[in-house]
Amino acid sequence: MRQRSLIAITAALAAGALTLTACGSRGGDKGSDSGNGGTIVTIGVDAPLTGDLSALGLGIKNSADLAAKTANKQNFVKGITFKILPLDDQAQPSSGQQNAVRLVADKTVLGAVGPLNSSVSESMQKVFDDAKLVQVSPANTGPSLSQGPDWRTKKVRQYKSYFRTSTTDAIQGPFAAQYVYNDAKKKKVFVIDDKKTYGAGLAGTFTEEFKKLGGKVVGTEHINPDTKDFSAVATKVKKSGADVVYYGGEYPQAGPLSKQIKAAGAKIPLVGGDGINDADFVKLAGPDSTGDLATSVGAPVEELDSAKQFVADYKAAGYKEEYSAYGGYSYDSAWAIIEAVKKVVEDNGGKLPSDARAKVTEAMQNVSFDGVTGKVSFDEFGDATNKQLTVYRVENGAFTSVKSGTFTG
């Protein structure tokens, strides 16, 4: 896989992991409270805590922190105090891999929540799996992470330590295509992606389903995610005659792209996945973003009875940032680790065994509980069994849910 040179020096990095200044947590952030005393169990959290995607990353960190604090307050696992160790991957695979090495080197770490980006996860999975350290992502949607590179024809589980609470792009892309074609009545699409694992994969599954339904792809383009000038591609969209744009990527690029497409004279909606479902998209796209669409995993947290306590507790905790798109899934990811630790401790007479990491990874496969986002459990690939998705539309300066359901194909 990618970053082979870094994988080759994993042992060397582990020996000096605590000197990796680039992958440390944010200044002054010491994670969750120590709570009950007793044995400390650390839950690592890897996400972009700085940079363009920090609105999503900080929501992930805070929500995992809330889960740890809640478990401590409830004395959920007797004799165990949970804390989090948040690390900033800056949405970069190399930083994510360094963070994975650092978490492996800390013997108190029995699980990791994250990352946000599928491309970052690709660089972390082997490090975690080699150490039998369980990883639960609240946001990865790339199907190949769990089902292998040939997942369309032959699904093969890649790593026994990898799990996720979000559904995959194998479902999200087609779900969007069905809404765009059947509900929004759009028949001609211009498809754009950022060439990254998440964006390209999502655009691919959308395109397959859209064409199968009878829609026409009138143009395709790949953009450089490091730029914000999309005037050339906006002109191509205008000339193509498309009545909708599908973008595989994230909001820092999707917002300016939407704005520049409208400015070029193509008054058509931009549609994207969960990576653009954030308030910052609307800020970047401007007032002409009304009508733009985004799909996202699950149902809106605010509309779920199961999430009412989470929403109230998050507000009461006084976090400076919103829980954002993945807050509920991050809480559930952390709580899944907590449930697995509880099972392992109870099976070992009330204390952690010497091979706690391997036992926690093994226990995760059978974890099942009623979470913030609904029923949380995992299939044979480590994927979430909850396959619900929602379409959001920009109205009055904010994303508003317009349809929830599951992909039927």
C-alpha positions in Angstrom: 0.0 0.0 0.0 1.0 3.7 0.1 3.8 5.0 2.4 5.8 1.7 2.3 9.0 3.5 3.2 7.4 4.7 6.4 6.0 1.3 7.2 9.4 -0.2 6.9 10.7 2.1 9.7 7.8 1.6 12.0 10.0 0.0 14.6 12.4 2.9 14.6 9.7 5.4 14.9 8.1 3.5 17.7 11.3 3.6 19.7 11.3 7.4 19.5 7.6 7.9 19.1 7.3 10.5 21.9 9.7 12.8 20.1 7.4 13.1 17.1 6.4 16.7 17.6 4.5 17.0 14.3 1.9 14.5 15.4 1.2 15.8 19.0 -2.1 17.0 20.3 -3.0 20.6 20.3 -1.3 22.8 22.7 -2.6 22.5 26.2 -5.1 19.7 25.3 -4.5 16.9 27.8 -7.6 14.9 26.8 -10.4 13.8 29.2 -10.5 13.8 32.9 -8.9 11.0 34.9 -12.2 10.5 36.8 -12.3 7.4 39.0 -8.7 6.5 39.6 -7.7 2.9 39.1 -6.2 1.5 35.9 -5.9 4.1 33.1 -7.1 3.0 29.6 -6.3 5.5 26.8 -8.4 5.8 23.7 -6.4 7.4 20.9 -8.2 9.9 18.7 -6.7 10.7 15.2 -8.3 13.5 13.2 -7.4 16.8 11.5 -7.4 19.1 14.5 -5.9 22.0 12.5 -6.2 23.1 8.9 -9.1 23.2 6.4 -10.9 20.1 7.8 -10.6 21.0 11.5 -14.3 21.7 11.9 -15.0 18.0 11.4 -11.9 16.8 13.2 -12.5 18.8 16.4 -16.1 17.5 16.5 -14.7 14.0 16.3 -12.2 14.7 19.1 -14.7 16.3 21.4 -17.3 13.6 21.0 -14.9 10.8 21.8 -13.8 12.9 24.8 -17.4 13.1 25.9 -17.8 9.3 25.7 -14.7 8.8 27.9 -16.0 11.3 30.5 -19.5 9.7 30.4 -18.0 6.2 31.0 -16.0 7.6 34.0 -18.9 9.4 35.5 -21.0 6.2 35.3 -18.1 4.0 36.5 -19.1 1.9 33.5 -16.1 -0.4 33.7 -15.2 -0.9 37.4 -11.6 -0.2 38.2 -11.0 1.5 34.8 -10.6 5.2 34.1 -10.8 6.2 30.4 -8.9 9.1 28.9 -8.3 10.2 25.3 -5.1 11.1 23.6 -6.0 13.4 20.6 -3.5 13.6 17.8 -3.6 15.9 14.8 -3.1 14.2 11.4 -3.7 17.4 9.4 -5.5 15.2 6.9 -2.1 13.9 5.7 -1.4 10.1 5.4 2.2 10.5 6.6 1.1 12.3 9.8 -1.6 9.7 10.3 0.9 6.9 10.1 3.2 8.6 12.6 0.3 9.1 14.9 -0.6 5.4 14.6 3.0 4.5 15.6 2.8 6.8 18.6 -0.4 5.3 19.8 1.0 1.8 19.4 4.0 2.8 21.5 1.8 3.9 24.4 0.9 0.7 26.2 -2.1 2.3 27.9 -3.8 2.7 24.5 -6.3 -0.1 23.9 -8.2 1.5 21.0 -8.2 4.3 18.5 -11.0 6.4 17.1 -10.5 7.8 13.6 -9.4 9.0 11.3 -11.6 11.3 9.2 -10.0 10.6 5.8 -10.0 7.3 4.0 -6.6 8.1 2.5 -5.2 8.7 6.0 -6.6 5.4 7.2 -4.8 3.5 4.4 -1.5 4.6 6.0 -2.6 3.6 9.5 -4.3 0.2 9.2 -1.3 -2.0 9.0 0.5 -0.3 11.9 -2.6 -0.9 14.1 -3.2 -4.4 12.8 0.4 -5.5 13.4 0.0 -4.4 17.0 -3.5 -5.9 17.4 -4.8 -2.5 18.3 -8.4 -1.9 17.4 -9.3 1.0 15.2 -12.9 2.3 14.9 -13.5 5.1 12.4 -16.5 7.4 12.6 -16.1 8.7 9.1 -14.2 6.5 6.7 -16.4 5.6 3.7 -14.0 4.1 1.2 -15.1 0.4 0.7 -11.6 -0.9 0.0 -10.5 -0.2 3.6 -12.6 -3.1 4.8 -13.5 -5.2 1.7 -10.3 -5.0 -0.3 -9.3 -3.3 -3.6 -11.5 -5.7 -5.6 -14.6 -5.2 -3.4 -16.9 -4.8 -6.5 -16.3 -8.4 -7.5 -14.8 -10.1 -4.5 -15.0 -8.9 -0.9 -12.0 -9.8 1.2 -11.5 -8.4 4.7 -8.2 -6.6 4.9 -7.5 -6.1 8.6 -9.2 -7.7 11.6 -8.5 -4.7 13.8 -10.4 -2.3 11.5 -14.0 -1.3 12.2 -16.2 1.7 11.4 -19.5 3.1 12.5 -20.2 4.9 9.2 -21.6 3.2 6.1 -19.5 3.1 2.9 -19.4 4.8 -0.5 -20.6 1.5 -2.1 -23.9 2.6 -0.7 -23.6 6.4 -0.4 -22.7 7.1 -4.1 -25.6 5.1 -5.5 -28.0 6.5 -2.9 -27.1 10.0 -4.2 -27.5 9.0 -7.8 -31.0 7.6 -7.2 -32.0 10.9 -5.5 -30.5 13.1 -8.2 -32.0 11.1 -11.1 -35.4 10.0 -9.6 -36.2 12.8 -7.1 -34.4 15.9 -8.4 -35.1 14.8 -12.1 -31.5 15.7 -13.2 -30.4 13.7 -16.3 -27.1 15.2 -17.4 -24.2 15.3 -14.9 -20.7 16.7 -14.9 -18.6 14.7 -12.5 -15.6 16.2 -10.7 -13.3 14.7 -8.0 -10.2 15.6 -6.1 -8.2 12.4 -7.0 -8.1 11.3 -3.4 -9.2 7.9 -2.1 -12.5 9.2 -0.7 -13.4 11.6 -3.5 -12.5 9.5 -6.5 -14.2 6.4 -5.0 -17.4 8.3 -4.2 -17.5 9.8 -7.7 -17.0 6.4 -9.2 -19.9 4.7 -7.4 -22.2 7.7 -8.1 -21.3 7.6 -11.8 -22.0 3.8 -12.1 -25.5 4.1 -10.6 -26.4 7.3 -12.4 -25.5 5.7 -15.8 -27.4 2.5 -14.9 -30.5 4.6 -14.2 -30.3 6.2 -17.6 -28.5 9.4 -16.8 -25.8 10.9 -19.0 -22.3 11.9 -18.0 -21.6 15.0 -20.1 -18.1 15.7 -18.7 -15.5 14.7 -16.1 -12.6 16.5 -14.5 -10.1 16.0 -11.7 -9.1 19.0 -9.6 -6.0 19.8 -7.5 -7.2 20.0 -3.9 -4.4 22.4 -3.0 -5.9 25.1 -5.2 -9.0 27.3 -4.8 -9.1 28.6 -8.4 -11.6 26.4 -10.3 -12.4 28.9 -13.1 -11.3 26.6 -15.9 -13.4 23.7 -14.8 -16.3 26.0 -14.1 -16.2 27.1 -17.7 -16.2 23.5 -18.9 -19.2 22.8 -16.7 -21.0 25.8 -18.3 -20.2 24.7 -21.8 -21.2 21.0 -21.2 -24.9 21.7 -20.8 -25.0 19.7 -17.5 -28.0 20.2 -15.3 -26.2 19.0 -12.2 -22.6 18.7 -10.9 -21.4 15.8 -8.8 -18.3 16.5 -6.7 -16.3 13.8 -5.0 -14.3 15.5 -2.3 -14.6 17.7 0.8 -16.0 21.1 1.6 -12.8 23.3 1.5 -12.8 22.7 -2.3 -16.5 22.1 -2.8 -17.5 25.5 -1.5 -15.4 27.6 -3.8 -16.1 25.2 -6.7 -19.8 25.7 -6.3 -19.4 29.4 -6.1 -17.3 29.6 -9.2 -19.6 27.3 -11.2 -22.5 29.6 -10.5 -20.4 32.7 -11.3 -19.5 31.2 -14.7 -23.2 31.2 -15.5 -24.1 27.6 -14.7 -27.0 28.0 -12.3 -27.1 24.3 -11.4 -26.8 22.5 -8.1 -23.6 20.9 -6.9 -24.1 17.6 -5.2 -21.5 15.9 -2.9 -21.1 13.3 -0.1 -20.7 13.6 3.6 -17.3 15.4 3.1 -19.2 18.6 2.1 -22.0 18.3 4.7 -20.7 21.1 6.9 -21.7 24.6 7.7 -18.4 25.8 6.3 -19.4 24.6 2.9 -22.3 27.1 2.8 -20.0 29.9 4.1 -17.5 29.2 1.3 -20.1 28.7 -1.4 -22.0 31.8 -0.6 -25.7 32.7 -1.1 -25.9 31.1 -4.5 -25.4 27.7 -2.9 -29.1 27.4 -2.2 -30.2 24.1 -3.8 -26.9 22.4 -3.5 -27.1 18.9 -2.1 -25.1 16.6 0.1 -25.6 13.0 1.3 -24.4 11.9 4.7 -24.3 8.7 6.7 -27.1 7.9 9.0 -29.9 10.3 9.9 -29.6 13.9 11.3 -28.5 13.6 15.0 -30.9 16.4 15.9 -33.8 14.3 14.7 -32.9 11.0 16.5 -34.5 10.2 19.8 -31.4 8.1 20.5 -29.2 11.2 20.3 -31.1 13.6 22.6 -28.9 12.8 25.6 -25.8 13.2 23.5 -26.8 16.6 22.2 -27.7 17.8 25.7 -24.5 16.4 27.3 -22.3 17.9 24.5 -23.8 21.3 25.1 -23.5 21.0 28.8 -19.8 20.0 28.5 -19.1 23.4 27.0 -17.0 22.4 24.1 -16.0 25.4 21.9 -16.6 23.7 18.6 -19.7 22.0 17.2 -19.9 18.2 17.1 -20.4 18.6 13.4 -21.2 15.8 10.9 -19.4 12.9 12.7 -19.9 13.7 16.4 -22.5 11.1 17.0 -20.5 8.5 15.1 -17.3 9.4 17.0 -19.1 9.0 20.4 -20.4 5.6 19.2 -16.9 4.6 18.0 -15.4 5.5 21.4 -18.2 3.8 23.2 -17.7 0.6 21.1 -14.1 0.5 22.4 -15.4 1.1 25.9 -17.9 -1.8 25.6 -15.1 -4.1 24.3 -12.9 -3.2 27.2 -15.8 -3.9 29.6 -16.3 -7.3 28.1 -12.6 -8.1 28.3 -12.3 -6.9 31.9 -15.4 -8.9 33.0 -14.1 -12.0 31.3 -10.8 -11.7 33.2 -12.1 -11.5 36.7 -12.4 -7.7 36.8 -8.9 -6.7 35.5 -7.1 -6.3 32.2 -5.3 -9.3 30.9 -1.7 -9.1 29.7 -2.9 -9.4 26.0 -5.6 -6.8 26.4 -5.2 -5.3 23.0 -5.7 -8.6 21.2 -8.7 -9.4 23.4 -10.3 -6.0 22.9 -9.9 -6.4 19.1 -11.5 -9.8 19.3 -14.4 -8.6 21.5 -15.1 -5.7 19.1 -16.5 -8.1 16.5 -19.5 -9.0 18.8 -20.0 -5.5 20.3 -23.7 -4.5 20.0 -25.5 -1.6 21.7 -28.0 1.1 21.3 -25.9 4.2 20.4 -26.3 7.8 19.6 -26.8 7.0 15.9 -29.0 4.0 16.4 -28.1 0.3 16.8 -24.3 -0.1 16.7 -22.8 -3.4 15.6 -20.5 -4.7 12.9 -20.7 -7.2 10.0 -18.1 -9.7 8.9 -15.9 -7.0 7.3 -16.0 -4.7 10.4 -18.4 -2.4 8.6 -21.4 -0.8 10.3 -24.6 -2.7 10.1 -26.5 0.6 10.1 -26.9 1.4 6.4 -29.2 4.5 6.7 -28.3 7.7 4.7 -29.8 11.2 4.4 -29.9 13.8 1.6 -29.5 17.4 2.7 -30.3 20.6 0.8 -29.0 24.1 1.3 -31.9 26.2 2.3 -31.8 29.6 4.1 -28.0 29.4 4.5 -27.8 25.9 6.1 -28.1 22.2 5.2 -31.6 20.9 5.9 -32.5 17.2 5.6 -34.9 16.4 2.8 -34.9 12.6 2.6 -33.7 9.7 4.6 -33.5 6.0 3.6 -31.4 3.2 2.5 -29.9 2.4 -0.9 -31.9 -0.2 -2.8 -30.0 -1.7 -5.6 
